[in-house]
């Protein structure tokens, strides 16, 4: 039973008993790992209040061969990120990122993915309140692309030419990409301003605010291509019209 210490981000936690928690972690050296933190809910535990979603730390784990659930023996906190819970849109954006990692991240080590998730969560902490949805949307598109499910937005899926930002286009959800105005009219119609937004946000640049239609398209794309038809509630919340 090897003992490893690895930089980790808490993706999800839930109560296992009156005193213990089960956590999903993304580790830098070992990819996604599920662990049980025995006694973490006891008030005097050194892990009490530390193991919360989005927290980053050095996790010491007893890895069990041929097992899906391992044992967490320690977690040295690096950054807690509890402030993400103070804003529902920030929390939703961070939750979408973590859920997508849980669903479709490779089982092996992926250091670029780990570093991306850390930067994306920090972006959501630091972003001004009025820019949360733009940053969340851009980072979600980036993550989907990093995981191999990204849409084709910089070239037309039929002719291969770049779409014109001043012309309308179509987005073919099933084919996973954009069709320029010169090609067959298949897919959802995008006016020119939505084409520009997709070119920016779809390549990770939060320079424009996503419209409700753009957020709905993102939610549908993720459900179709990355979530195996399942709805991601935090993404639905992010896509819902603001009051």
Buried (B, 14 or more C-beta within 10 A) or exposed (E): EEEBBBBBBBBBBEEBEEEBBBBBBBBBBBBBBBBBBBBBBEEEBEBEBBBBBBBBBBBBBBBEEEEEEBBBBBBEBBBBBEEBEEBEBBBBBBBBBBBBBBBBBEEEBBEEBBEBBBEBBBBBBEBEEEBBBBBBBBBBBBBBBBBEBBBBBEBBBBEEEEBBBEEBBBBBBEBBBBBBBEBEEEBBEBEBBBBBBBBBBBBBEBEBEBBEBBBBBBBBBBBBBBBEEEEBEBBBBBBEEEE
